[in-house]
């Protein structure tokens, strides 16, 4: 059973006359609901040195959405009272704290992916050939053909998803994206004097790319003939994207020589790497919180430190494989015999693939579970139970098959990955999907989406 993260603005703190006034909650903060206990996080002053206070539960009282949690080891009046999002949330929290079974009727909507590797291969190989023959022009049509196959073979509650994108707008967007990329390449390698101006223009343009890419992807994804929507604006995107100035620092730090001192480049890279998970958590919350379906916005409630921990541990797996590869190459350089050298090279390749597969598998499994399990869309919830070992083995098998087949097994890898994710994702609702009413939508330019793609901006959940 998953935990609940509840962000509060002004909770009604039930006073405890014997409590230390410094332990009082201030605004804003977070309540972490766990089995038989609750953790309070005070974002402004902190409950204790760690910022958390873990307390056992004495009693829980619920009336509709209102909850009152009494704390163990304090006076009878000590505790906290707050309003849950809805009756279902309140009942689920009460059940988590007291082991009391819920009475709300929850229905699971079957999520299935029924694509076949051979079918997708036929589409994929034709797309590759025509893209090469047309010097990339057909890539816009290839994207539409690929997405339409994958979407049409992914169904929720027996109804397939739809991809409504058209090739011509995508092609126009890609031409703009290529022009911008060439501008950056020329300014960074040939005409370096204009690089600062190009970087400034890029920093101004980046929030627009985020918003238009998300809007384009949402507008042309549909379910039951209703398209998704995105309501984020430039100001919100800029506030999220430039949190702590990470992106400008990275851009400036990597673009200049800084007197040939590598320590400055390394410092910028390490600062960005350490703060990247915090930045990514904010970006995901921005994207999900502004995505809507049938007029209802999504919600994501996670602690940024949770995502940081996942990326830190995943980074250790990558680091372990790098150490193993370094040792193997040192053995090769020591003048080992030819058979030993071949074995060492094979082991180095296997160590690299394994480090990539299980490092990526750990990060993808745990970050996906964290995000999906804490995402809400109206009455719809999600549960994901991806496993690091299974996903790591899947990625390792995919990598070996793609390398051994000169990329011809790519469709097979895509299909088996999507089937695994669908099997381990559950969609739950305590209402009816007819509650999602269609909302007015407008055409969205494809340029933002294509610029984001060419610069590898992963805007997916």
C-alpha angles and dihedrals in degrees: 000000000000126000124245125236111199119185111208131194104188112003118188100244112209104221125239112200091206095049124106108254088223089065093063117117118248132197124303119023148117136266114208112201115204132167108296094345143064132215123207121206118193108200095194109042105002127234093242138347092290093047092242136092117197114202133179117234123246099179141348125208123187133189112174107303094345118100131186117194117194117202126231118241095023135090117291092258096053116107144075134276125200145152119256121216092260143333092279092054091047093050092047091051091048090051092049093052099041105026086238111151117245122242098198112113109242120188125198116222109213112240113199139170111201102174120133125221095226093050092049091045091059091054094042097049093048089050092051094049095047092045090054093045092051094044091246099315093113091055090093091057089043091056092052093047093049095047094045091054094047094044095046091053093050111083135181118200089349095306119109124225120245133221111207101179118130125218100231097058089044091051091051090050092050092051089054090047093050091049091053092046092051089050090055093045094051094045093049097045110023112018100030094164091076094046094099090055091048091049092049090050090048093051090051091047097045098081089050089053091051093050097043093044092052091044092050094048092048096044094055097044114088140179124188088357092301119115125218120241139207123213102181118126137207096261094052091046092050091049090051098040096047097043107152087354091276098148095045090047091051093046095049094040095052098040100060134059095226092206094309093288106146092193090071092053090047092049092053091048093049093047091051093046093050094048097036096093091053090050092046092051090054091047092051091048089051094050097044094041091055097043114098138185121194090353093305120117125220123243130211122187116181136135113247090223090062092060091044090056091052093051092044093054091043089052089055089058090052089047091052092055091048090053091050092050091048091053092049093050090048087055090051092050090052090077100260120176121272096258091047090049092053091049091047092050091049091049091047091053091047091048091051093049092045092049091050094045099047096035091052091039092055094048095043095044097047098037091047091049091048094049099040095044090054099042122102132185109187107292092350123100132181133218123192125183104177112165124221094219095048094044092045092052089046092052091045092051091046092051094048092046094048093048094045093048097044089247095308090118092059094105090051090051092049094049096048091047092052092047091052093049092048092051091053099044122082127193115205131185136177092198141043124280089228085078087077104086123196116258131205113271135187135206115274125207114246096217094090092051094049095046088052091050096050091051091047095245103168104209097165124113 
